[in-house]
Amino acid sequence: MVNSDSPKRGYRLTDESTLSFPHDPTRRNSRHRDKVCPLSRNKPRRKTGAPKGKSVSGCDGGHTPHPALAEGLRHHQAGRLTEAEALYRQALDARPDDPDALHLLGMAAFQAGQPEAAVSLVQQALAVNPDAAQAHNTLGSAFKAQGETAAACEAFRRAVALAADYAEGWYNLGITTPDSDEALAALRRAVALNPGFAPAWNNLGNLLMEQGHEGEAAEALYRAIEVQPDFAEAHYNLGNLSRRQGDSAAAMDAFSEALKHNPDFAEAHNNLGLALLAQDRDGAAANATDAIDAFSRALAIRPGYAQAHNNLGNALKARGDIDAAIAAYTRALELDPDYAEAHNNLGHALYLMGNPKDGMAEIRRAIVIRQDYAEAHCNLAQLLFLGGDYGEGWREFSWRWRRPETPPRPFLQPQWAGEPPSGKTILVWGEQGPGDEIRHACALSDLTSAGARVLVECEPRLAPLFARSFPEVEAIPRSDPPHARTEDTATDAAIDFQISAGDLCAHFRGEGDAFSGVTPYLKADEDRTRDLRQRYGEKAGGRLVVGISWTGGNKDPVCRKRPPLADWWPLLETPDVCFVDLQYGETGADRNAIREATGVDLVHDDAIDALTSMENFAAQVMAVDLVITVGTSTAELAGALGQETWVLVPFAAKWYWGAEGTSCLWYPSARLFRQQSREQWRDLVAELRSALEEKAAEV
């Protein structure tokens, strides 16, 4: 299953923040194109471009201002709006059409949350003095607060037309106009006029980030922080940029800095949690607990924060607390019933709890809400496969190419769409991981049997094995950029079509009955296999030789749910069995632990390393009598070789193992042993031991 923000294949956590880079540092929960108040406590450190004249507000009315205005303005700038308003009205009592008093009273109304009154008052001021740039700026802010974006932009444009060096007017135009080019030009103008204008640098950085100019965005955000080191929103935005660039550690530092300056910044707590989860899945640290704490802090500040509830669910799920995760997703959906990502994630959690039917219903709801939701389509595909519906499953699986993190290989030839392949040259390219490439390779012979000339681009370790197993197929190790042979469109050996190996299977494995008659399709080197079988037989002394693999390298939280090594010990104590280490990677510590606990010495072959040679590993797999493994690429290799294989399948089975039964469509030689309840492996290991004792007795 794949989560909604998956940057790589496999189950991934939703990567979503609801705060879109706030720009006004006085309004920490505002949207990133929020208004700036002309009398803000965080206004530019050097104000430029205010029209000159006798008026205190910038509405050059050509008259001597009433004394109450200056006193009112002092109260206003100190945030005492009630006192300021009384003095402005005093000035208006003396002169009802005083443009300064009307404008300043309008500003006070705007700041008091009365934009309609502000529009009326400022328009009265402009009727007296239409050339007051600051009044047009205030009018624009009031229009914007009412949602009248077009009128707001027109007012800001008028302000900067009257005062071309009015940095604040350019800033407001930049954060209001929907025209990104106009916004970029306006914000650049604002910072050029006032290099100390931290909010303008911050917003410029956000806009550059949105347009994909990440280097310039970083420079702008650093300028904002240089001007105002305690600018929490600029640190926050820098954290979002680091997350976007995949630097989780830098993102955590930036969000932590934002929280140092504003501990109640809910969005920074939320995104710190997301960065912690990303760091965890990159394998650097197990940070799910810290992420849970970050999301919980965000929710303590803002209990109705639906995205933080969703993200909390993801963190709980990563830690294995599925019940609590379901509760978090459910709360997110109570707050926002149309939250597609939460429906998708709830669907995945229900699948983990052994309820794929309800899980599928939730994922389908996500797709109804957002029909182009590629991750949900991919998740739906896997549940359809799990239930044996390969027809619809392959159609939904094709959505994987619409995810930005999984683009197709950059080949020039058109994709093969099922045209008669006889006489055509078709390039098939592997996708996802080695296990997937092995599984999908079953369809290569279907294509060659139909008369096609076939090339397969594959993981380099698989190329020699594929070359032996499919002598009529040209195996090419995958590289970036691709091998020159794959780009041939002009010679006599030109490639006519290309297709991914998974999409090839969609043509030849469209229904369950298409798997009937599947025979082993990979072949190990017979000489190597014979030598290894003789060596292991000598060590076994007539006992049954069993290869075991007990863990995998997949960091997918679902794949990590495998039996701990200690649960294997009863199996390893089975009499009359010689166990061979088929586990890839460094196994010395595990083998020592097994020896100390059980007295069993696993046969370990230093000459075999699956991480460097799949050829040698395939021979080793075929040199034993039986393979017992968790569901890794070892299980898929053994199944494709036709070796008798017993697979430990977790409670929430991967789609290719099917939802029930002891047999597997893909690998007829595999026998599936299914976990009956989550987190409980000992009963399954006991079942395996009983079966192994019976098999050993037959030798």
C-alpha positions as CSV (number, residue, x, y, z in Angstrom):
1,M,0.0,0.0,0.0
2,V,1.2,3.5,-0.8
3,N,0.3,6.6,1.3
4,S,-0.7,9.9,0.0
5,D,2.6,11.7,-0.1
6,S,4.9,8.9,-1.1
7,P,8.2,10.2,-2.5
8,K,9.3,6.6,-3.3
9,R,7.6,3.4,-3.9
10,G,6.1,1.6,-0.9
11,Y,3.9,2.6,1.9
12,R,4.6,6.1,2.8
13,L,3.2,8.8,5.1
14,T,1.1,11.6,4.1
15,D,3.3,14.6,3.5
16,E,0.8,17.6,3.9
17,S,0.9,21.0,5.8
18,T,-2.1,23.3,5.9
19,L,-0.3,26.6,6.5
20,S,0.9,27.8,3.1
21,F,3.9,29.8,4.1
22,P,2.5,32.8,6.1
23,H,3.8,36.2,5.1
24,D,2.6,38.6,7.8
25,P,4.6,37.9,10.9
26,T,2.0,39.5,13.1
27,R,-0.6,36.9,11.9
28,R,1.0,33.6,12.5
29,N,-2.0,31.5,11.5
30,S,-2.7,33.5,8.3
31,R,-2.5,32.3,4.8
32,H,0.7,33.2,2.9
33,R,-0.9,35.9,0.8
34,D,-2.4,37.7,3.9
35,K,-2.9,41.4,4.3
36,V,-0.3,43.7,5.7
37,C,-1.6,46.5,7.8
38,P,-0.1,49.9,7.0
39,L,0.3,50.6,10.7
40,S,1.6,47.1,11.5
41,R,3.9,46.7,14.4
42,N,6.1,44.7,12.0
43,K,6.1,47.3,9.2
44,P,9.4,47.8,7.2
45,R,12.2,49.2,9.3
46,R,12.7,51.9,6.8
47,K,9.5,53.3,5.4
48,T,9.9,54.8,1.9
49,G,7.7,56.5,-0.6
50,A,5.1,58.1,1.7
51,P,3.7,61.2,0.0
52,K,5.0,64.4,1.4
53,G,2.9,67.2,2.7
54,K,1.3,68.7,5.7
55,S,-1.1,65.9,6.5
56,V,-0.2,63.4,9.2
57,S,-1.6,60.4,7.3
58,G,-0.3,60.9,3.9
59,C,-3.5,62.3,2.4
60,D,-2.0,65.6,1.2
61,G,-5.1,67.7,1.6
62,G,-3.3,71.0,1.5
63,H,-4.6,72.1,4.9
64,T,-3.3,72.3,8.4
65,P,-4.3,69.1,10.3
66,H,-6.5,69.2,13.4
67,P,-4.4,68.9,16.6
68,A,-6.4,65.8,17.6
69,L,-5.1,63.9,14.6
70,A,-1.5,63.9,15.7
71,E,-2.4,62.7,19.2
72,G,-4.8,60.1,17.7
73,L,-2.0,58.8,15.5
74,R,0.3,58.3,18.5
75,H,-2.4,56.2,20.2
76,H,-3.0,54.4,16.9
77,Q,0.6,53.4,16.4
78,A,0.7,52.2,20.0
79,G,-2.2,49.9,19.3
80,R,-4.8,51.9,21.3
81,L,-7.5,51.9,18.7
82,T,-10.4,53.1,20.9
83,E,-8.5,56.2,22.0
84,A,-7.4,56.9,18.4
85,E,-10.9,56.5,17.0
86,A,-12.3,59.0,19.6
87,L,-9.7,61.6,18.6
88,Y,-10.2,61.0,14.9
89,R,-14.0,61.6,15.4
90,Q,-13.2,64.7,17.3
91,A,-11.3,66.0,14.3
92,L,-14.2,65.0,12.0
93,D,-16.6,66.9,14.2
94,A,-14.6,70.0,13.5
95,R,-14.1,69.3,9.8
96,P,-16.4,66.5,8.4
97,D,-14.6,66.2,5.1
98,D,-11.1,66.1,6.5
99,P,-9.4,63.4,4.3
100,D,-6.7,62.7,7.0
101,A,-9.3,62.0,9.7
102,L,-11.4,59.9,7.3
103,H,-8.5,57.9,6.2
104,L,-7.1,57.3,9.7
105,L,-10.5,56.4,11.0
106,G,-10.9,54.0,8.1
107,M,-7.5,52.4,9.0
108,A,-8.7,52.0,12.6
109,A,-11.9,50.3,11.4
110,F,-9.9,48.0,9.2
111,Q,-7.7,47.0,12.1
112,A,-10.7,46.5,14.3
113,G,-12.1,43.9,11.8
114,Q,-14.6,46.2,10.1
115,P,-13.5,46.2,6.5
116,E,-16.9,47.4,5.1
117,A,-16.7,50.5,7.3
118,A,-13.1,51.0,6.3
119,V,-13.9,50.9,2.6
120,S,-16.7,53.6,3.1
121,L,-14.5,55.9,5.2
122,V,-11.4,55.6,2.9
123,Q,-13.5,56.2,-0.2
124,Q,-14.8,59.4,1.4
125,A,-11.2,60.4,2.0
126,L,-10.3,59.7,-1.6
127,A,-13.3,61.7,-2.9
128,V,-11.7,64.7,-1.3
129,N,-8.1,63.8,-2.2
130,P,-7.9,61.2,-4.9
131,D,-4.1,61.4,-5.1
132,A,-3.3,60.0,-1.7
133,A,-1.2,56.9,-2.2
134,Q,-1.4,55.7,1.4
135,A,-5.2,55.9,1.3
136,H,-5.4,53.8,-1.9
137,N,-3.1,51.3,-0.1
138,T,-5.5,51.1,2.9
139,L,-8.5,50.8,0.6
140,G,-6.8,47.9,-1.1
141,S,-6.3,46.1,2.3
142,A,-9.9,46.7,3.2
143,F,-11.2,45.3,-0.2
144,K,-8.9,42.3,0.2
145,A,-10.3,41.6,3.7
146,Q,-13.8,41.4,2.1
147,G,-12.5,39.0,-0.6
148,E,-12.7,41.5,-3.4
149,T,-9.3,40.7,-4.9
150,A,-9.7,42.5,-8.2
151,A,-10.7,45.8,-6.4
152,A,-7.9,45.4,-3.9
153,C,-5.3,44.9,-6.7
154,E,-6.6,48.0,-8.5
155,A,-6.3,50.0,-5.4
156,F,-2.7,48.9,-4.8
157,R,-1.8,49.6,-8.4
158,R,-3.2,53.1,-8.0
159,A,-1.1,53.5,-4.8
160,V,2.2,52.6,-6.5
161,A,1.3,54.6,-9.7
162,L,1.0,57.7,-7.4
163,A,4.1,56.8,-5.5
164,A,6.4,54.6,-7.5
165,D,8.9,54.3,-4.5
166,Y,6.1,53.2,-2.1
167,A,7.6,49.8,-0.9
168,E,4.5,48.9,1.2
169,G,2.2,49.4,-1.7
170,W,4.3,47.2,-4.0
171,Y,4.4,44.6,-1.2
172,N,0.6,44.5,-0.8
173,L,0.2,44.2,-4.6
174,G,2.7,41.4,-4.6
175,I,0.9,39.3,-2.0
176,T,-2.6,40.0,-3.4
177,T,-2.5,39.7,-7.2
178,P,-3.3,36.3,-8.6
179,D,-0.9,37.0,-11.5
180,S,2.4,35.3,-10.4
181,D,4.5,37.4,-12.8
182,E,3.0,40.6,-11.5
183,A,3.5,39.4,-7.9
184,L,7.1,38.5,-8.5
185,A,7.9,41.9,-10.0
186,A,6.0,43.7,-7.3
187,L,7.8,41.9,-4.5
188,R,11.2,42.4,-6.2
189,R,10.4,46.1,-6.4
190,A,9.5,46.2,-2.7
191,V,12.8,44.7,-1.5
192,A,14.7,46.8,-4.0
193,L,13.1,50.0,-2.5
194,N,13.5,48.7,1.1
195,P,16.2,46.0,1.6
196,G,15.2,45.9,5.3
197,F,11.6,44.8,4.5
198,A,11.7,41.3,6.1
199,P,8.0,40.4,5.2
200,A,8.7,41.2,1.6
201,W,11.8,39.0,1.5
202,N,9.8,36.3,3.1
203,N,7.0,36.5,0.6
204,L,9.4,36.8,-2.3
205,G,11.0,33.6,-1.1
206,N,7.7,31.8,-1.0
207,L,6.7,32.9,-4.4
208,L,10.1,31.8,-5.8
209,M,9.6,28.5,-4.1
210,E,6.2,28.0,-5.7
211,Q,7.7,28.7,-9.1
212,G,10.4,26.2,-8.6
213,H,13.3,28.6,-8.2
214,E,14.6,27.0,-5.0
215,G,18.1,28.6,-5.0
216,E,16.7,32.1,-5.2
217,A,14.0,31.3,-2.7
218,A,16.6,30.2,-0.2
219,E,18.5,33.5,-0.7
220,A,15.3,35.5,-0.1
221,L,14.4,33.6,3.0
222,Y,17.9,34.0,4.4
223,R,17.7,37.7,3.7
224,A,14.4,37.9,5.7
225,I,16.1,36.1,8.6
226,E,19.2,38.3,8.4
227,V,17.0,41.4,8.6
228,Q,14.8,39.9,11.4
229,P,16.5,37.0,13.1
230,D,13.4,36.3,15.2
231,F,11.1,36.1,12.2
232,A,9.5,32.7,13.0
233,E,7.6,32.5,9.6
234,A,10.8,32.9,7.6
235,H,12.5,30.1,9.6
236,Y,9.3,28.0,9.0
237,N,9.3,28.7,5.3
238,L,13.0,27.8,5.1
239,G,12.1,24.5,6.8
240,N,9.4,23.8,4.1
241,L,12.0,24.5,1.4
242,S,14.4,22.1,3.0
243,R,11.6,19.4,3.2
244,R,10.9,20.0,-0.5
245,Q,14.5,19.4,-1.3
246,G,14.6,16.2,0.8
247,D,16.8,17.5,3.5
248,S,14.9,16.4,6.6
249,A,17.7,17.3,9.0
250,A,17.9,20.9,7.8
251,A,14.1,21.1,7.9
252,M,14.0,20.0,11.5
253,D,16.6,22.6,12.4
254,A,14.5,25.3,10.7
255,F,11.2,24.4,12.3
256,S,12.8,24.1,15.7
257,E,14.2,27.7,15.2
258,A,10.8,28.9,14.2
259,L,9.3,27.3,17.4
260,K,12.0,29.0,19.5
261,H,10.7,32.3,18.5
262,N,7.0,31.3,18.5
263,P,6.2,28.3,20.6
264,D,2.5,28.5,19.7
265,F,3.2,28.1,16.0
266,A,0.9,25.1,15.3
267,E,1.9,24.7,11.7
268,A,5.6,24.6,12.6
269,H,4.9,21.8,15.2
270,N,3.0,19.9,12.5
271,N,5.7,20.2,9.9
272,L,8.4,19.4,12.4
273,G,6.5,16.1,12.9
274,L,6.5,15.5,9.2
275,A,10.3,16.1,8.9
276,L,10.8,13.7,11.8
277,L,8.8,11.0,10.0
278,A,10.8,11.6,6.8
279,Q,14.0,11.3,8.8
280,D,12.7,8.0,10.2
281,R,11.8,6.5,6.9
282,D,15.2,7.5,5.5
283,G,16.7,5.2,8.1
284,A,18.5,7.8,10.1
285,A,16.6,7.4,13.3
286,A,13.4,6.0,14.8
287,N,11.6,9.3,15.2
288,A,7.9,8.3,15.2
289,T,7.5,8.9,18.9
290,D,9.0,12.4,18.6
291,A,6.7,13.0,15.6
292,I,3.7,12.0,17.7
293,D,4.8,14.5,20.3
294,A,5.1,17.3,17.6
295,F,1.7,16.6,16.1
296,S,0.1,16.5,19.6
297,R,1.6,19.9,20.4
298,A,0.1,21.3,17.2
299,L,-3.3,19.9,18.2
300,A,-3.0,21.3,21.8
301,I,-2.6,24.7,20.2
302,R,-5.3,24.1,17.5
303,P,-7.6,21.2,18.3
304,G,-9.5,21.6,15.0
305,Y,-6.4,21.2,12.9
306,A,-7.5,18.3,10.6
307,Q,-4.2,17.9,8.8
308,A,-2.4,17.4,12.2
309,H,-4.9,14.7,13.2
310,N,-4.2,13.0,9.8
311,N,-0.4,13.3,10.3
312,L,-0.7,12.1,13.9
313,G,-2.5,9.0,12.5
314,N,0.4,8.4,10.1
315,A,2.9,8.6,13.0
316,L,0.9,6.3,15.2
317,K,0.6,3.9,12.3
318,A,4.4,4.0,11.7
319,R,4.8,3.1,15.4
320,G,2.4,0.2,15.0
321,D,-0.5,1.6,17.0
322,I,-3.1,1.1,14.3
323,D,-6.2,1.5,16.6
324,A,-5.0,4.9,17.7
325,A,-4.2,5.8,14.1
326,I,-7.7,4.9,13.0
327,A,-9.1,7.2,15.7
328,A,-6.9,10.1,14.5
329,Y,-8.0,9.6,10.9
330,T,-11.6,9.4,12.0
331,R,-11.2,12.7,13.9
332,A,-9.6,14.4,10.8
333,L,-12.6,13.3,8.8
334,E,-15.1,14.6,11.4
335,L,-13.4,18.0,11.0
336,D,-13.1,17.8,7.2
337,P,-15.3,15.1,5.6
338,D,-13.9,15.8,2.1
339,Y,-10.3,15.3,3.2
340,A,-9.2,12.8,0.5
341,E,-5.8,12.0,2.1
342,A,-7.4,11.1,5.4
343,H,-9.8,8.7,3.6
344,N,-6.9,7.1,1.8
345,N,-4.9,6.7,5.0
346,L,-7.9,5.4,7.0
347,G,-8.3,2.8,4.2
348,H,-4.8,1.7,4.6
349,A,-5.1,1.4,8.3
350,L,-8.3,-0.7,8.0
351,Y,-6.4,-3.0,5.6
352,L,-3.7,-3.4,8.2
353,M,-6.3,-4.4,10.8
354,G,-7.5,-7.2,8.5
355,N,-10.5,-5.3,7.0
356,P,-9.5,-4.7,3.3
357,K,-13.2,-4.5,2.2
358,D,-13.8,-1.4,4.4
359,G,-10.4,-0.1,3.5
360,M,-11.2,-0.3,-0.2
361,A,-14.4,1.6,0.5
362,E,-12.5,4.5,2.1
363,I,-10.0,4.6,-0.7
364,R,-12.8,4.8,-3.2
365,R,-14.2,7.7,-1.3
366,A,-10.9,9.5,-1.6
367,I,-11.0,9.0,-5.4
368,V,-14.6,10.3,-5.6
369,I,-13.5,13.4,-3.7
370,R,-10.3,13.8,-5.9
371,Q,-10.6,11.9,-9.1
372,D,-6.9,12.6,-10.1
373,Y,-5.5,11.3,-6.7
374,A,-2.9,9.0,-8.1
375,E,-1.8,7.6,-4.7
376,A,-5.3,6.5,-3.9
377,H,-5.7,4.8,-7.3
378,C,-2.5,2.9,-6.7
379,N,-3.7,1.8,-3.3
380,L,-7.0,0.7,-4.7
381,A,-5.0,-1.3,-7.3
382,Q,-3.2,-3.2,-4.6
383,L,-6.4,-4.1,-2.7
384,L,-8.0,-5.2,-5.9
385,F,-5.0,-7.5,-6.6
386,L,-5.2,-8.7,-3.1
387,G,-8.7,-9.8,-3.6
388,G,-7.9,-11.4,-7.0
389,D,-9.4,-8.7,-9.3
390,Y,-6.5,-8.4,-11.7
391,G,-8.6,-6.8,-14.5
392,E,-9.5,-3.6,-12.6
393,G,-6.3,-3.9,-10.6
394,W,-4.0,-3.4,-13.6
395,R,-6.1,-0.4,-14.8
396,E,-5.8,1.3,-11.4
397,F,-2.1,0.3,-11.2
398,S,-1.4,2.4,-14.3
399,W,-1.9,5.5,-12.1
400,R,1.6,5.0,-10.6
401,W,3.1,6.9,-13.6
402,R,1.2,10.0,-12.6
403,R,3.0,10.3,-9.4
404,P,5.9,12.8,-9.7
405,E,8.2,10.6,-7.6
406,T,7.8,7.6,-9.9
407,P,8.3,8.9,-13.5
408,P,8.6,6.3,-16.3
409,R,12.0,5.6,-17.8
410,P,13.0,8.3,-20.4
411,F,12.8,6.1,-23.5
412,L,12.0,7.6,-26.9
413,Q,10.0,4.8,-28.4
414,P,6.2,4.6,-28.2
415,Q,4.7,2.4,-25.5
416,W,3.6,-1.0,-26.7
417,A,-0.2,-1.0,-26.4
418,G,-0.9,-4.6,-27.4
419,E,-0.3,-4.4,-31.1
420,P,0.6,-7.7,-32.9
421,P,4.2,-8.1,-31.6
422,S,5.4,-10.6,-34.3
423,G,8.5,-9.2,-36.0
424,K,8.7,-6.2,-33.7
425,T,11.5,-5.3,-31.3
426,I,10.3,-4.4,-27.9
427,L,12.2,-3.0,-25.0
428,V,10.9,-4.1,-21.5
429,W,12.2,-2.2,-18.6
430,G,12.1,-3.2,-14.9
431,E,10.5,-1.0,-12.3
432,Q,10.4,-0.8,-8.5
433,G,12.7,-3.2,-6.7
434,P,14.5,-6.5,-7.5
435,G,11.6,-8.6,-6.2
436,D,9.2,-6.8,-8.5
437,E,11.5,-7.2,-11.4
438,I,11.7,-10.9,-10.7
439,R,7.9,-11.3,-10.4
440,H,7.2,-9.3,-13.6
441,A,9.8,-11.2,-15.6
442,C,7.3,-14.1,-15.9
443,A,5.7,-12.3,-18.9
444,L,8.9,-12.0,-21.0
445,S,8.4,-15.5,-22.5
446,D,4.9,-14.6,-23.4
447,L,6.2,-11.8,-25.6
448,T,8.9,-13.8,-27.2
449,S,6.4,-16.7,-27.9
450,A,4.3,-14.2,-29.8
451,G,7.2,-13.5,-32.2
452,A,8.7,-10.4,-30.7
453,R,12.4,-9.6,-30.4
454,V,12.8,-8.6,-26.8
455,L,15.3,-6.6,-24.8
456,V,15.0,-6.2,-21.0
457,E,16.6,-3.4,-19.1
458,C,17.0,-4.6,-15.5
459,E,18.8,-4.2,-12.2
460,P,22.5,-5.0,-13.0
461,R,22.6,-7.9,-10.6
462,L,19.7,-9.6,-12.4
463,A,21.2,-9.2,-15.9
464,P,23.3,-12.3,-16.0
465,L,20.5,-14.4,-14.4
466,F,18.0,-13.1,-16.9
467,A,20.4,-13.7,-19.8
468,R,20.7,-17.4,-18.8
469,S,17.0,-17.8,-18.1
470,F,15.8,-16.1,-21.3
471,P,18.4,-16.9,-24.0
472,E,16.2,-15.4,-26.6
473,V,16.1,-12.1,-24.7
474,E,18.9,-9.4,-24.7
475,A,19.5,-8.4,-21.1
476,I,20.8,-4.9,-20.5
477,P,22.0,-3.6,-17.1
478,R,20.1,-0.5,-16.1
479,S,22.1,2.7,-15.9
480,D,21.5,6.4,-15.9
481,P,21.6,7.7,-18.5
482,P,20.3,4.5,-20.2
483,H,22.5,2.3,-22.2
484,A,22.9,3.4,-25.8
485,R,21.3,0.2,-27.1
486,T,18.0,1.2,-25.6
487,E,17.9,4.4,-27.6
488,D,18.2,2.8,-31.0
489,T,15.4,4.0,-33.3
490,A,17.2,4.1,-36.6
491,T,19.4,1.0,-37.3
492,D,18.3,-2.4,-38.6
493,A,18.0,-3.5,-34.9
494,A,16.0,-0.5,-34.0
495,I,13.5,-0.8,-31.1
496,D,9.9,-0.4,-32.2
497,F,8.2,-0.2,-28.8
498,Q,9.0,0.1,-25.1
499,I,7.0,-0.9,-22.0
500,S,7.5,-1.3,-18.3
501,A,7.6,-4.9,-17.0
502,G,4.6,-4.2,-14.8
503,D,2.5,-2.9,-17.7
504,L,3.7,-5.9,-19.7
505,C,2.1,-8.2,-17.1
506,A,-1.1,-6.2,-17.4
507,H,-1.3,-7.6,-21.0
508,F,-0.5,-11.2,-20.1
509,R,-1.7,-11.6,-16.5
510,G,-5.0,-9.8,-16.7
511,E,-7.1,-12.4,-14.9
512,G,-6.4,-15.2,-12.4
513,D,-6.7,-18.0,-15.0
514,A,-3.9,-16.4,-16.9
515,F,-1.5,-17.8,-14.3
516,S,-2.5,-21.4,-14.9
517,G,0.3,-23.5,-16.2
518,V,3.0,-21.0,-15.0
519,T,6.3,-23.0,-14.8
520,P,9.6,-21.9,-13.3
521,Y,11.1,-19.2,-15.6
522,L,14.4,-18.5,-13.9
523,K,17.4,-20.9,-14.2
524,A,20.4,-21.1,-11.9
525,D,23.8,-22.0,-13.0
526,E,23.8,-25.8,-12.9
527,D,27.5,-26.3,-12.2
528,R,27.5,-23.8,-9.3
529,T,24.3,-25.3,-7.9
530,R,25.9,-28.8,-8.0
531,D,29.0,-27.7,-6.2
532,L,27.1,-25.9,-3.5
533,R,24.6,-28.8,-3.1
534,Q,27.5,-31.2,-2.6
535,R,29.2,-28.9,0.0
536,Y,26.0,-28.4,2.0
537,G,25.2,-32.1,1.8
538,E,28.5,-32.9,3.3
539,K,27.8,-30.5,6.2
540,A,24.3,-31.9,6.6
541,G,25.3,-35.5,6.9
542,G,22.1,-36.8,5.5
543,R,19.8,-34.3,7.2
544,L,17.3,-32.1,5.4
545,V,19.0,-28.9,4.1
546,V,16.9,-25.8,4.7
547,G,17.8,-22.3,3.6
548,I,16.4,-19.5,5.8
549,S,16.0,-15.8,5.5
550,W,14.5,-13.9,8.4
551,T,14.4,-10.2,7.6
552,G,14.5,-7.7,4.7
553,G,15.9,-4.3,3.9
554,N,12.6,-2.7,3.0
555,K,12.0,0.4,5.3
556,D,8.3,0.3,4.5
557,P,6.6,0.2,8.0
558,V,4.4,-2.6,6.8
559,C,7.3,-4.7,5.6
560,R,9.1,-4.2,8.9
561,K,6.3,-6.2,10.6
562,R,8.3,-9.5,10.6
563,P,8.9,-12.1,13.3
564,P,11.7,-11.1,15.7
565,L,14.8,-13.3,15.5
566,A,13.9,-14.9,18.9
567,D,10.6,-16.2,17.5
568,W,12.6,-18.3,15.0
569,W,14.4,-20.3,17.7
570,P,11.9,-23.1,18.1
571,L,12.0,-23.7,14.3
572,L,15.8,-23.7,14.3
573,E,15.8,-26.4,17.0
574,T,13.9,-28.8,14.7
575,P,15.7,-32.2,14.7
576,D,17.4,-33.7,11.6
577,V,17.6,-30.3,9.8
578,C,20.7,-28.5,8.6
579,F,20.0,-24.8,8.2
580,V,21.8,-22.6,5.7
581,D,22.0,-18.8,6.0
582,L,20.2,-17.3,3.0
583,Q,19.9,-13.9,4.7
584,Y,21.5,-11.1,2.6
585,G,23.7,-8.5,4.2
586,E,25.8,-8.8,7.4
587,T,24.5,-11.7,9.5
588,G,27.3,-12.3,12.0
589,A,25.5,-10.8,15.0
590,D,22.3,-12.7,14.3
591,R,24.1,-16.0,13.8
592,N,26.0,-15.6,17.1
593,A,22.6,-14.9,18.8
594,I,21.1,-18.0,17.3
595,R,24.1,-20.1,18.4
596,E,24.0,-18.8,21.9
597,A,20.2,-19.3,22.3
598,T,19.8,-22.7,20.5
599,G,23.2,-24.2,19.9
600,V,22.5,-24.2,16.2
601,D,25.3,-23.2,13.8
602,L,23.9,-21.8,10.6
603,V,25.9,-22.8,7.5
604,H,27.2,-19.5,6.3
605,D,28.9,-19.2,2.9
606,D,31.2,-16.1,2.6
607,A,31.5,-16.6,-1.1
608,I,27.8,-15.9,-1.6
609,D,26.5,-12.3,-1.4
610,A,23.1,-11.6,-2.9
611,L,23.8,-7.9,-2.7
612,T,26.6,-8.3,-5.3
613,S,25.8,-11.4,-7.3
614,M,22.3,-12.7,-7.9
615,E,23.8,-15.5,-10.0
616,N,25.6,-17.0,-7.0
617,F,22.6,-16.5,-4.8
618,A,20.3,-18.2,-7.3
619,A,22.6,-21.2,-7.3
620,Q,22.6,-21.2,-3.4
621,V,18.8,-21.1,-3.3
622,M,18.6,-24.1,-5.6
623,A,21.3,-26.0,-3.7
624,V,19.1,-26.5,-0.6
625,D,16.1,-28.8,-0.2
626,L,13.7,-26.2,1.0
627,V,13.6,-22.4,1.5
628,I,11.9,-20.8,4.5
629,T,11.7,-17.1,4.3
630,V,9.8,-13.9,5.0
631,G,8.2,-12.2,2.1
632,T,11.3,-10.5,0.6
633,S,13.0,-10.8,-2.8
634,T,14.5,-14.1,-1.6
635,A,10.9,-15.5,-1.6
636,E,10.3,-14.2,-5.1
637,L,13.7,-15.5,-6.4
638,A,13.0,-19.0,-5.0
639,G,9.5,-19.0,-6.4
640,A,10.6,-17.9,-9.8
641,L,13.3,-20.7,-9.8
642,G,10.7,-23.3,-8.9
643,Q,12.3,-24.1,-5.6
644,E,10.0,-25.4,-2.9
645,T,9.5,-22.3,-0.7
646,W,7.6,-21.7,2.5
647,V,6.8,-18.0,3.0
648,L,5.8,-16.4,6.3
649,V,3.0,-14.0,5.3
650,P,2.1,-11.2,7.7
651,F,-1.5,-10.5,8.8
652,A,-1.8,-7.7,6.3
653,A,-0.5,-9.5,3.3
654,K,1.3,-7.8,0.4
655,W,-1.0,-7.9,-2.6
656,Y,1.0,-10.5,-4.6
657,W,0.5,-13.1,-1.9
658,G,-3.3,-12.8,-2.1
659,A,-5.7,-12.4,0.8
660,E,-6.2,-16.1,1.8
661,G,-5.1,-19.6,1.1
662,T,-1.8,-21.4,1.1
663,S,-1.0,-21.1,-2.6
664,C,0.3,-18.2,-4.7
665,L,-0.8,-17.3,-8.2
666,W,2.7,-16.1,-9.1
667,Y,4.8,-18.9,-7.7
668,P,3.2,-22.4,-7.7
669,S,6.1,-23.9,-5.8
670,A,5.4,-21.6,-2.8
671,R,3.5,-22.6,0.2
672,L,2.1,-19.7,2.3
673,F,2.0,-19.7,6.1
674,R,-0.3,-16.8,7.2
675,Q,-0.1,-14.9,10.4
676,Q,-3.5,-15.2,12.1
677,S,-3.3,-12.0,14.3
678,R,-1.2,-8.9,14.3
679,E,2.0,-8.9,16.3
680,Q,1.6,-12.7,17.0
681,W,4.2,-14.8,15.3
682,R,4.9,-17.7,17.7
683,D,1.8,-19.7,16.7
684,L,2.9,-19.4,13.0
685,V,6.4,-20.5,13.8
686,A,5.0,-23.5,15.8
687,E,2.9,-24.4,12.7
688,L,6.1,-24.2,10.6
689,R,8.0,-26.4,13.0
690,S,5.3,-29.0,12.9
691,A,5.4,-29.0,9.1
692,L,9.2,-29.1,9.0
693,E,9.3,-32.0,11.4
694,E,7.0,-34.0,9.0
695,K,9.2,-33.1,6.0
696,A,12.4,-33.9,7.8
697,A,11.0,-37.3,8.7
698,E,10.6,-38.1,5.0
699,V,14.3,-37.8,4.3
